[in-house]
C-alpha cells in the first residue's frame, strides 16, 4: 500500500510541475498558443484531482499512524492545487500575482469579479461540452436504434418468406397425400376385382370339369 501511495505522490508531483509550466506559458503567450496551454492545464488539473481521490482511497486502508501522516500530506496537496488553480485564473486574466499583492485590496474586488466571471465562463464551456457529448451520444443511439429496426425488418421479411414456403410445402404435401390416397384406393379396387375374377374363373372351371366327368 505504501509503495502504491508513493507512486501516486510521484505522479502527482510530476503533474503539478507540468501545471506550473503551463501556467507560466499562459502568462507569456497569447492567442491560440495561450488557449492551448489553458486546455492542457485543465486536463492536468483533472488528472491531479483524480490522483488525490485515489490517494484518499488508499489512505483508508492504512493503519492509524500512517493514515494521519498521509491525510496531512493530502490536505497540503489540495491546498497547493487550489493555489495553482487561482494562479491559472490570474494568468488567463493577465494579472500579475506580485502586482496583486502590491496593490492590495483596492483592486482585489474587481479582480475577484473578473475571476468569478471567468469561473462562470469555464462552467458554461464545460456545460456546453457536456451537452455536445450528450448530443453525440443521442445521435449515435438513434443511429444504432435505426440499424436495429432495419435488421428487425429484414428478419421479419425473412420469417414471412419462410412461412410462405412452409405453407406452399404444406399445400404440395396435401395434394400429394390426396393423390397417394386415390392410388391406394384404385389398387385395392383392382385387387378386389382380380380376386373376384379369379373366383369366377375357378368356379367356371370346376363346373366344366364336373359336367365333363358326368358325361364320360
C-alpha positions in Angstrom: 0.0 0.0 0.0 2.8 2.4 1.0 4.6 1.8 -2.4 1.3 2.5 -4.2 0.8 5.7 -2.4 4.4 6.7 -3.1 3.8 6.0 -6.8 0.7 8.3 -6.6 2.7 11.0 -4.9 5.4 10.8 -7.6 2.8 11.1 -10.4 1.1 14.0 -8.5 4.4 15.8 -8.2 5.1 15.4 -12.0 1.5 16.6 -12.9 1.7 19.7 -10.7 5.1 20.5 -12.2 3.5 20.3 -15.7 0.7 22.6 -14.4 3.2 25.2 -13.2 4.9 25.1 -16.6 1.7 25.6 -18.5 0.6 28.4 -16.1 3.9 30.2 -16.9 3.3 29.7 -20.6 -0.2 31.1 -20.3 1.2 34.3 -18.8 3.8 34.7 -21.6 1.8 33.7 -24.6 -1.4 34.9 -26.4 -4.0 33.8 -28.9 -4.2 30.1 -30.0 -1.0 29.2 -28.2 -2.3 30.6 -24.9 -5.6 28.7 -25.3 -3.7 25.5 -26.0 -1.8 25.8 -22.7 -5.1 26.6 -20.9 -6.6 23.3 -22.2 -3.5 21.4 -21.3 -3.6 22.9 -17.8 -7.3 22.0 -17.4 -6.6 18.4 -18.3 -3.7 18.3 -15.8 -5.9 19.7 -13.1 -8.4 16.9 -13.7 -5.6 14.3 -13.6 -4.3 15.8 -10.3 -7.8 15.7 -8.8 -8.1 12.0 -9.8 -4.7 11.2 -8.2 -5.8 12.9 -5.0 -9.0 10.8 -4.9 -7.0 7.6 -5.5 -4.7 8.6 -2.7 -7.6 9.2 -0.3 -9.0 5.8 -1.1 -5.7 4.1 -0.4 -5.1 6.0 2.8 -8.3 4.5 4.3 -6.6 1.1 4.3 -3.5 2.3 6.2 -3.0 1.9 9.9 -3.8 4.9 12.2 -0.3 6.3 12.3 0.3 6.2 8.5 -3.2 7.3 7.8 -2.8 10.5 9.8 0.5 11.2 8.1 -0.8 10.8 4.6 -4.0 12.7 5.3 -1.9 15.7 6.3 0.0 15.4 3.1 -3.2 15.2 1.0 -4.5 18.3 2.7 -1.3 20.0 1.7 -1.6 18.8 -1.8 -5.1 20.1 -2.1 -4.1 23.5 -0.8 -1.3 23.5 -3.4 -3.7 22.5 -6.2 -6.2 25.3 -5.1 -3.3 27.8 -5.3 -2.4 26.7 -8.7 -6.0 27.0 -9.9 -6.0 30.6 -8.6 -2.7 31.2 -10.3 -4.1 29.9 -13.6 -7.1 32.2 -13.3 -4.9 35.2 -12.8 -2.7 34.1 -15.7 -5.7 33.8 -18.0 -6.8 37.3 -17.0 -3.3 38.6 -17.4 -3.0 39.6 -13.7 0.5 39.6 -12.1 0.4 37.9 -8.7 3.2 40.2 -7.4 1.3 43.3 -8.7 -1.8 42.0 -7.0 0.0 41.8 -3.6 1.4 45.3 -4.0 -1.9 47.0 -5.0 -3.7 45.4 -2.1 -7.5 45.4 -1.6 -8.2 48.3 -4.0 -8.1 46.0 -7.0 -9.0 42.8 -5.2 -12.7 43.2 -5.5 -12.6 43.9 -9.2 -10.2 41.1 -9.8 -12.4 38.8 -7.8 -15.3 39.8 -10.0 -13.2 39.0 -13.1 -12.2 35.7 -11.6 -15.8 34.8 -10.9 -16.8 35.8 -14.4 -14.0 33.6 -15.8 -15.1 30.8 -13.5 -18.7 31.2 -14.8 -17.4 31.2 -18.3 -15.5 28.0 -17.7 -18.6 26.4 -16.2 -20.6 27.4 -19.3 -17.9 25.9 -21.5 -17.9 22.7 -19.5 -21.7 22.6 -19.7 -21.5 23.1 -23.5 -19.0 20.3 -23.8 -21.3 18.0 -21.8 -24.3 19.0 -24.0 -22.3 18.3 -27.1 -21.2 15.0 -25.8 -24.8 14.2 -24.8 -26.0 15.2 -28.3 -23.4 12.9 -29.9 -24.4 10.0 -27.7 -28.1 10.7 -28.6 -27.2 10.7 -32.4 -25.2 7.5 -32.1 -28.0 5.9 -30.1 -30.5 7.0 -32.8 -28.3 5.5 -35.5 -27.9 2.3 -33.6 -31.7 2.1 -33.0 -32.4 2.7 -36.7 -29.9 0.0 -37.6 -31.6 -2.4 -35.2 -35.1 -1.5 -36.6 -33.8 -2.2 -40.1 -32.3 -5.5 -39.1 -35.6 -6.5 -37.4 -37.4 -5.5 -40.6 -35.2 -7.7 -42.7 -35.6 -10.6 -40.2 -39.4 -10.2 -40.3 -39.3 -10.4 -44.1 -37.1 -13.5 -43.9 -39.6 -15.1 -41.5 -42.5 -14.2 -43.6 -40.9 -15.7 -46.7 -40.0 -18.9 -44.7 -43.7 -19.1 -43.6 -44.8 -18.7 -47.2 -42.5 -21.5 -48.3 -43.8 -23.7 -45.5 -47.4 -23.0 -46.5 -46.6 -23.9 -50.1 -44.9 -27.1 -48.9 -48.0 -28.0 -46.8 -50.2 -27.4 -49.8 -48.0 -29.6 -52.0 -47.9 -32.3 -49.4 -51.7 -32.2 -49.1 -52.1 -32.7 -52.8 -49.5 -35.5 -52.8 -51.3 -37.2 -49.9 -54.6 -37.0 -51.8 -53.0 -38.5 -55.0 -51.5 -41.3 -53.0 -54.8 -42.0 -51.3 -56.6 -42.2 -54.7 -53.9 -44.6 -56.0 -54.2 -46.8 -52.9 -58.0 -47.0 -53.4 -57.6 -47.9 -57.1 -55.0 -50.6 -56.2 -57.4 -52.1 -53.6 -60.3 -52.0 -56.0 -58.2 -53.7 -58.7 -57.1 -56.4 -56.3 -60.7 -57.0 -55.3 -61.7 -57.2 -59.0 -58.9 -59.6 -59.7 -59.9 -61.7 -56.8 -63.5 -61.8 -57.9 -62.4 -62.7 -61.5 -60.2 -65.5 -60.1 -63.1 -66.8 -58.1 -65.4 -66.8 -61.1 -62.8 -68.5 -63.3 -62.2 -71.2 -60.6 -66.0 -71.8 -60.3 -66.4 -71.9 -64.1 -63.5 -74.4 -64.5 -64.9 -76.5 -61.6 -68.4 -76.6 -63.2 -67.0 -77.5 -66.6 -64.9 -80.3 -65.1 -67.9 -81.6 -63.2 -70.1 -81.8 -66.3 -67.3 -83.4 -68.3 -66.9 -86.1 -65.7 -70.6 -86.8 -65.7 -70.8 -87.1 -69.5 -68.0 -89.5 -69.6 
